[in-house]
Amino acid sequence: MKVSTEVFVTGATGFVGEHFLRLLCAEGVAVTALCRSSSKRGHLEDLDITWVLGDVTDGPGLTAAVMSFGKAARARGSRAWFVHGAAVISYATASGPLQDQANVEGTRNAVDAAKAAGVDRMLYVSSVVAVGLASGPTTSVDETEPFESVQQHTGQPYVGHYMRTKYLAEQLVHEAVDRGLNVVTVNPGAIFGEAQELSNTAEIFGRVDKSLIGRFAGPGSLSVVGVTDVARGMLLALERGNTGERYLLCERNLQLSELMEAISKQLGHNFRIRTLGPRTWALLVLATRIVDLVKPLRIVTPTALRLLSVQLRFESHKARRDLGWEPAPFDQVLAETVAWLRRIGKVG
Ligand SMILES: NC(=O)c1ccc[n+]([C@@H]2O[C@H](COP(=O)([O-])OP(=O)(O)OC[C@H]3O[C@@H](n4cnc5c(N)ncnc54)[C@H](OP(=O)(O)O)[C@@H]3O)[C@@H](O)[C@H]2O)c1
C-alpha cells in the first residue's frame, strides 16, 4: 500500500513557496504551512492549505507547530515531511542582523524542530551561493566545491551577508545529519519565473527594457533556473535524495552579458550588452559604497554589484542523474517570465 505523505512548509508565502505549494497540492499531498501575521497569502487562497501562524525566529513556537503537525500526520497513518525554505534575501548593507536571525537562527530552530518532532524527512532550501565560486567564465563547479574557493577568488571569505548566512545555515543542516536527522538539501541557482511580488531576478528585466544602465553588464556569471523546475527538484529531492547530500538545481550558466542579451531578445530589442572590465566594475562598487553611506541602497547595493562580478557557475549533473531532474530550457523560462511581466505591465 502506498504510504500517504503530509508536508509542513516554511517560506510558503514566497516566490518558491507558492510554486512548491501548487505542485504539492496538484500531487494530492496534504500541506501545512507556516506564515506570519504580516504574510500576504491572498494569492494562495485557492489552495487547500492548513495555515499555522508563526515565525522561524521563534524556536519554541516553531518546534510546537512542527511537533503538532507530525503527531497529527502520524495519527492519520501518514509520513511527515518538513521543508524549510524561509529566508530573508537581501543585499542591503544593513541586512546582516536580520539575516543572522532569519537565515541562521531560523535554520537552527528548523533543524531542532524537525529533530524534536521526529519528522520522517527534512528538506532544506539552500542556494548556490553557499557552495563556492568558479575560477572563470569558462569553468563551473559542482556539489563537491570547497567553500574556501570564495576566499581564493575574491580575497574575502564571503560576498555579503546573504552568502555568509546561507553558508552558515547549510553547515547547521549538515551537522544535524550526525545527530540522526534525515535531511536533504537543494541549492538552486538564480530563479526566474512568475511571482506575486517582483523577485530579485525580475528586477533585471525592467532595467534591460527601459534603462541605459541595462546596456552594461558586470564581468560575472549566473547559474539560472526556472521556478517550477526548482519546485519539482525539491519534491524529487524529498522522494529520491540521499540523506545528508546536497543537489544543485541549475539549468545553465550564463555570463551576465549573455543573460541580458537573452532578456533583451525576448523583449524584442536585441540590444548589444557591453561587459565592463573588473577595474571599471570595482570603481562602480566603490561609488555605490559611498552613496550607500549617505543614503542606504536597497537593490543596486555594493554587495549586489560585487556578486555580479564573480563566477556563480554550477553544474547539476548529480540532480539530473540521481533525482531524474529535467529542467525546462532556460529560453522557455525567459519567454514565460517576459509574458508574465507584460501581463502585469512591468515591461513593454
Ligand atoms: N529567489 C532566488 O533566486 C533563490 C535562489 C536560490 C535559493 N533561494 C532560496 O530559496 C528560498 C525561498 O526563496 P524565495 O525566492 O521564495 O524568497 P521570498 O520570495 O523572499 O520568500 C521568503 C519566504 O520566507 C518567509 N520568511 C522570511 N522570514 C521569515 C521569518 N522570520 N519567519 C517565517 N517566515 C519567514 C517569507 O514570509 P513572508 O511572506 O511573511 O515575508 C516568505 O514566505 C530561500 O531559502 C532562498 O534563500 C532563492
The ligand as an SDF file (V2000), in Angstrom:
LIG
                    3D

 48 52  0  0  0  0  0  0  0  0999 V2000
   14.9250   33.5690   -5.3660 N   0  0  0  0  0  0  0  0  0  0  0  0
   16.0940   33.0500   -5.7420 C   0  0  0  0  0  0  0  0  0  0  0  0
   16.6530   33.4020   -6.8190 O   0  0  0  0  0  0  0  0  0  0  0  0
   16.7530   31.9950   -4.8840 C   0  0  0  0  0  0  0  0  0  0  0  0
   17.9010   31.3440   -5.3790 C   0  0  0  0  0  0  0  0  0  0  0  0
   18.4930   30.3300   -4.6240 C   0  0  0  0  0  0  0  0  0  0  0  0
   17.9690   29.9790   -3.3890 C   0  0  0  0  0  0  0  0  0  0  0  0
   16.8610   30.6230   -2.9170 N   0  0  0  0  0  0  0  0  0  0  0  0
   16.3430   30.2200   -1.6030 C   0  0  0  0  0  0  0  0  0  0  0  0
   15.0160   29.7700   -1.7940 O   0  0  0  0  0  0  0  0  0  0  0  0
   14.2440   30.0320   -0.6020 C   0  0  0  0  0  0  0  0  0  0  0  0
   12.9710   30.7670   -0.9940 C   0  0  0  0  0  0  0  0  0  0  0  0
   13.3460   31.9760   -1.6540 O   0  0  0  0  0  0  0  0  0  0  0  0
   12.2540   32.9230   -2.3240 P   0  0  0  0  0  0  0  0  0  0  0  0
   12.8530   33.4710   -3.5610 O   0  0  0  0  0  0  0  0  0  0  0  0
   10.9590   32.2160   -2.3920 O   0  0  0  0  0  0  0  0  0  0  0  0
   12.1910   34.0880   -1.2420 O   0  0  0  0  0  0  0  0  0  0  0  0
   10.9990   35.1070   -0.9230 P   0  0  0  0  0  0  0  0  0  0  0  0
   10.0620   35.2310   -2.0680 O   0  0  0  0  0  0  0  0  0  0  0  0
   11.6440   36.3310   -0.3860 O   0  0  0  0  0  0  0  0  0  0  0  0
   10.2000   34.3660    0.2560 O   0  0  0  0  0  0  0  0  0  0  0  0
   10.7800   34.2240    1.5230 C   0  0  0  0  0  0  0  0  0  0  0  0
    9.8300   33.4310    2.3810 C   0  0  0  0  0  0  0  0  0  0  0  0
   10.4100   33.2890    3.6810 O   0  0  0  0  0  0  0  0  0  0  0  0
    9.4750   33.7560    4.6480 C   0  0  0  0  0  0  0  0  0  0  0  0
   10.1540   34.2920    5.8230 N   0  0  0  0  0  0  0  0  0  0  0  0
   11.1640   35.2190    5.8640 C   0  0  0  0  0  0  0  0  0  0  0  0
   11.4940   35.4660    7.1450 N   0  0  0  0  0  0  0  0  0  0  0  0
   10.6920   34.6970    7.9150 C   0  0  0  0  0  0  0  0  0  0  0  0
   10.5470   34.5130    9.3110 C   0  0  0  0  0  0  0  0  0  0  0  0
   11.3100   35.1780   10.2050 N   0  0  0  0  0  0  0  0  0  0  0  0
    9.6140   33.6160    9.7600 N   0  0  0  0  0  0  0  0  0  0  0  0
    8.8340   32.9480    8.8880 C   0  0  0  0  0  0  0  0  0  0  0  0
    8.9050   33.0860    7.5460 N   0  0  0  0  0  0  0  0  0  0  0  0
    9.8350   33.9510    7.0800 C   0  0  0  0  0  0  0  0  0  0  0  0
    8.6660   34.8190    3.9190 C   0  0  0  0  0  0  0  0  0  0  0  0
    7.4560   35.0590    4.6290 O   0  0  0  0  0  0  0  0  0  0  0  0
    6.6260   36.4340    4.4620 P   0  0  0  0  0  0  0  0  0  0  0  0
    5.6900   36.2130    3.3030 O   0  0  0  0  0  0  0  0  0  0  0  0
    5.9560   36.6060    5.7680 O   0  0  0  0  0  0  0  0  0  0  0  0
    7.6430   37.5220    4.1790 O   0  0  0  0  0  0  0  0  0  0  0  0
    8.4640   34.1200    2.5860 C   0  0  0  0  0  0  0  0  0  0  0  0
    7.4600   33.1320    2.6910 O   0  0  0  0  0  0  0  0  0  0  0  0
   15.1580   30.8280    0.3250 C   0  0  0  0  0  0  0  0  0  0  0  0
   15.6840   29.9430    1.2860 O   0  0  0  0  0  0  0  0  0  0  0  0
   16.2560   31.3440   -0.5920 C   0  0  0  0  0  0  0  0  0  0  0  0
   17.4620   31.5280    0.1020 O   0  0  0  0  0  0  0  0  0  0  0  0
   16.2320   31.6090   -3.6410 C   0  0  0  0  0  0  0  0  0  0  0  0
  1  2  1  0
  2  3  2  0
  2  4  1  0
  4  5  1  0
  4 48  2  0
  5  6  2  0
  6  7  1  0
  7  8  2  0
  8  9  1  0
  8 48  1  0
  9 10  1  0
  9 46  1  0
 10 11  1  0
 11 12  1  0
 11 44  1  0
 12 13  1  0
 13 14  1  0
 14 15  2  0
 14 16  1  0
 14 17  1  0
 17 18  1  0
 18 19  2  0
 18 20  1  0
 18 21  1  0
 21 22  1  0
 22 23  1  0
 23 24  1  0
 23 42  1  0
 24 25  1  0
 25 26  1  0
 25 36  1  0
 26 27  1  0
 26 35  1  0
 27 28  2  0
 28 29  1  0
 29 30  1  0
 29 35  2  0
 30 31  1  0
 30 32  2  0
 32 33  1  0
 33 34  2  0
 34 35  1  0
 36 37  1  0
 36 42  1  0
 37 38  1  0
 38 39  2  0
 38 40  1  0
 38 41  1  0
 42 43  1  0
 44 45  1  0
 44 46  1  0
 46 47  1  0
M  CHG  2   8   1  16  -1
M  END
$$$$
